[in-house]
Amino acid sequence: MSEYEAYQDRKSQDYEALCKRCGACCGALDKDPCEHLKLAGDETYICDIYEYRFGLRTTVGGKKFLCMPIRRILFKTWSGSEFCAYKKNP
């Protein structure tokens, strides 16, 4: 791995570490969240397919949606977006 690639990897890990696992971006505060969103305890959530999450997905109720990197929706508002650590630290 080159020095540049190592730097990019560290920066990516730092960015990922901002997330507080509130689940709001995945619908945790909605009536119809992503079917892959799981309660991890203490009001934190995990995605059971996190490494492969991007693309067409389904909510618990059967609605189709496109899961995408958080940076693509930071300028938008969603239910609970005020809790999003990424929005607080863009």
C-alpha positions as a Markdown table, in Angstrom:
| # | Residue | x | y | z |
|---|---|---|---|---|
| 1 | Met | 0.0 | 0.0 | 0.0 |
| 2 | Ser | 1.4 | 3.4 | -1.0 |
| 3 | Glu | 1.7 | 6.2 | 1.5 |
| 4 | Tyr | -1.2 | 8.0 | -0.2 |
| 5 | Glu | -3.4 | 4.9 | 0.0 |
| 6 | Ala | -2.6 | 4.5 | 3.7 |
| 7 | Tyr | -3.5 | 8.2 | 4.2 |
| 8 | Gln | -6.8 | 7.8 | 2.4 |
| 9 | Asp | -7.5 | 4.7 | 4.4 |
| 10 | Arg | -6.9 | 6.5 | 7.7 |
| 11 | Lys | -9.0 | 9.4 | 6.6 |
| 12 | Ser | -11.8 | 7.1 | 5.7 |
| 13 | Gln | -11.6 | 5.4 | 9.1 |
| 14 | Asp | -11.7 | 8.8 | 10.8 |
| 15 | Tyr | -14.8 | 9.8 | 8.9 |
| 16 | Glu | -16.5 | 6.5 | 9.7 |
| 17 | Ala | -15.7 | 7.0 | 13.4 |
| 18 | Leu | -17.9 | 10.1 | 13.4 |
| 19 | Cys | -21.0 | 8.1 | 13.2 |
| 20 | Lys | -22.9 | 7.6 | 16.5 |
| 21 | Arg | -25.0 | 4.8 | 15.1 |
| 22 | Cys | -28.3 | 6.7 | 15.7 |
| 23 | Gly | -29.8 | 4.9 | 12.7 |
| 24 | Ala | -31.8 | 8.0 | 11.6 |
| 25 | Cys | -30.3 | 8.0 | 8.1 |
| 26 | Cys | -31.6 | 4.4 | 7.7 |
| 27 | Gly | -35.1 | 5.2 | 9.0 |
| 28 | Ala | -34.7 | 4.2 | 12.7 |
| 29 | Leu | -37.1 | 7.1 | 13.6 |
| 30 | Asp | -39.5 | 6.3 | 10.8 |
| 31 | Lys | -42.3 | 3.8 | 10.8 |
| 32 | Asp | -40.7 | 2.0 | 7.9 |
| 33 | Pro | -36.9 | 1.6 | 8.3 |
| 34 | Cys | -34.5 | -0.4 | 6.2 |
| 35 | Glu | -34.9 | -4.1 | 6.7 |
| 36 | His | -31.1 | -4.4 | 7.4 |
| 37 | Leu | -31.2 | -1.9 | 10.3 |
| 38 | Lys | -30.8 | -3.8 | 13.6 |
| 39 | Leu | -31.0 | -2.5 | 17.1 |
| 40 | Ala | -27.5 | -3.1 | 18.7 |
| 41 | Gly | -28.5 | -2.0 | 22.2 |
| 42 | Asp | -28.5 | 1.3 | 24.1 |
| 43 | Glu | -30.4 | 2.9 | 21.3 |
| 44 | Thr | -27.6 | 2.3 | 18.8 |
| 45 | Tyr | -28.1 | 0.6 | 15.5 |
| 46 | Ile | -26.0 | -1.5 | 13.0 |
| 47 | Cys | -26.5 | -2.4 | 9.4 |
| 48 | Asp | -26.3 | -6.2 | 9.0 |
| 49 | Ile | -24.9 | -5.8 | 5.4 |
| 50 | Tyr | -22.9 | -2.6 | 6.1 |
| 51 | Glu | -19.9 | -3.5 | 3.8 |
| 52 | Tyr | -22.4 | -4.2 | 0.9 |
| 53 | Arg | -25.1 | -1.7 | 1.7 |
| 54 | Phe | -25.0 | 0.6 | -1.3 |
| 55 | Gly | -27.6 | 0.0 | -4.0 |
| 56 | Leu | -31.3 | -0.8 | -4.2 |
| 57 | Arg | -32.6 | -1.9 | -0.8 |
| 58 | Thr | -36.0 | -2.5 | 0.8 |
| 59 | Thr | -37.7 | -1.2 | 3.9 |
| 60 | Val | -39.4 | -3.4 | 6.4 |
| 61 | Gly | -42.7 | -2.6 | 4.8 |
| 62 | Gly | -41.5 | -3.5 | 1.3 |
| 63 | Lys | -40.7 | 0.0 | -0.1 |
| 64 | Lys | -37.7 | 0.1 | -2.5 |
| 65 | Phe | -35.0 | 2.9 | -2.0 |
| 66 | Leu | -31.5 | 3.6 | -3.0 |
| 67 | Cys | -28.9 | 3.3 | -0.2 |
| 68 | Met | -26.1 | 5.7 | -0.9 |
| 69 | Pro | -23.1 | 7.3 | 0.9 |
| 70 | Ile | -24.1 | 9.7 | 3.6 |
| 71 | Arg | -22.1 | 12.5 | 2.0 |
| 72 | Arg | -24.6 | 12.5 | -0.9 |
| 73 | Ile | -27.5 | 13.4 | 1.4 |
| 74 | Leu | -25.9 | 15.7 | 4.0 |
| 75 | Phe | -27.5 | 18.8 | 2.5 |
| 76 | Lys | -31.0 | 17.2 | 2.9 |
| 77 | Thr | -33.2 | 16.9 | 5.9 |
| 78 | Trp | -34.7 | 13.6 | 7.1 |
| 79 | Ser | -36.5 | 12.4 | 10.2 |
| 80 | Gly | -33.8 | 12.7 | 12.9 |
| 81 | Ser | -31.2 | 14.4 | 10.8 |
| 82 | Glu | -30.6 | 16.8 | 13.6 |
| 83 | Phe | -28.9 | 13.9 | 15.5 |
| 84 | Cys | -26.5 | 13.0 | 12.6 |
| 85 | Ala | -22.9 | 13.5 | 13.7 |
| 86 | Tyr | -21.9 | 13.8 | 10.0 |
| 87 | Lys | -24.2 | 16.9 | 9.7 |
| 88 | Lys | -22.7 | 18.4 | 12.8 |
| 89 | Asn | -19.1 | 17.7 | 11.5 |
| 90 | Pro | -19.3 | 18.1 | 7.7 |
